[in-house]
Amino acid sequence: MRANSDFQRYSEKLPIGVALLGADLNVLECNAAFCALVGFDSPLGEAFGRFLTQESREAAMVYFTEGSQGSDIQKQVDATLVTEGDRSVSIYAALVAA
């Protein structure tokens, strides 16, 4: 997590995991709840897909691809994390212009 960033200031106290991904789908920033969810102290720079099962990774990639092509992402994609107990999560995403 990057100190003093707007992202951290707004997301750190949220009780849900939040991550900001780059165009390559690597984690650029995240809050403490996201770290706890995926079981990493600092997942920065990690490929988001590494936290998902293979089946979930494929569905998430389709979801993110639709968003990168300008689709309005209002739905979520359900996924399973590769963590102890295989936690199920819902992923919501929105394309943010740089």
C-alpha positions in Angstrom: 0.0 0.0 0.0 1.3 3.4 -1.0 1.5 5.9 1.9 -0.5 9.1 1.7 -2.3 8.1 -1.5 -5.9 9.1 -2.1 -6.7 5.5 -2.6 -5.3 4.5 0.8 -7.0 7.4 2.5 -10.4 6.5 1.2 -10.2 2.7 1.2 -8.2 1.8 4.3 -11.1 1.8 6.8 -13.5 -0.1 4.5 -14.5 -3.5 5.8 -14.3 -5.0 2.3 -11.3 -5.9 0.2 -10.5 -3.3 -2.5 -7.7 -3.4 -5.0 -6.7 -1.0 -7.8 -5.4 -2.9 -10.8 -3.2 -1.7 -13.7 -3.9 -2.3 -17.3 -1.9 -5.5 -17.0 -4.2 -6.6 -14.1 -1.4 -6.4 -11.6 -2.2 -5.0 -8.1 -1.2 -1.4 -7.9 -2.7 -0.5 -4.6 -5.0 -2.3 -2.1 -6.4 -2.0 1.4 -5.7 -4.1 4.5 -9.0 -6.0 4.0 -7.8 -7.1 0.5 -4.5 -8.3 1.9 -6.2 -10.3 4.6 -8.6 -11.8 2.1 -5.9 -13.0 -0.3 -3.5 -13.9 2.5 -0.6 -11.6 1.4 1.0 -9.0 3.5 1.8 -7.0 0.4 0.3 -8.2 -2.9 1.5 -5.1 -4.8 2.8 -6.0 -8.2 1.2 -9.5 -8.1 -1.0 -10.6 -11.0 -4.6 -10.5 -9.8 -5.3 -13.8 -11.4 -2.9 -15.6 -9.1 -5.4 -15.2 -6.3 -8.2 -17.1 -8.2 -8.8 -20.7 -9.1 -8.3 -21.5 -12.8 -12.0 -21.6 -13.5 -12.5 -18.2 -11.7 -9.5 -16.7 -13.4 -10.9 -17.5 -16.9 -14.3 -15.9 -16.0 -12.6 -12.9 -14.4 -10.4 -12.3 -17.5 -13.6 -12.3 -19.7 -15.1 -9.8 -17.3 -12.1 -7.5 -17.3 -11.7 -7.7 -21.1 -15.3 -6.6 -21.5 -14.6 -3.6 -19.3 -11.4 -2.7 -21.1 -13.4 -2.5 -24.4 -15.6 0.1 -23.0 -18.5 -2.0 -21.8 -20.3 -0.5 -18.8 -19.6 -2.9 -16.0 -22.6 -3.0 -13.7 -22.7 -6.7 -12.9 -20.3 -8.7 -10.9 -18.4 -11.9 -11.5 -18.4 -14.6 -8.8 -15.0 -16.2 -8.1 -13.2 -18.6 -5.8 -10.0 -17.5 -4.2 -7.0 -19.9 -4.0 -6.8 -19.7 -0.2 -7.3 -22.0 2.6 -11.0 -22.9 2.5 -11.4 -21.7 -1.1 -13.3 -18.5 -0.2 -16.0 -17.3 -2.6 -16.0 -13.7 -3.5 -17.9 -11.3 -5.8 -15.7 -9.0 -8.0 -17.0 -5.6 -9.1 -14.9 -3.5 -11.5 -15.0 -0.2 -13.2 -12.6 1.2 -15.8 -11.0 4.3 -14.5 -9.3 6.7 -16.9 -5.7 7.7 -16.0 
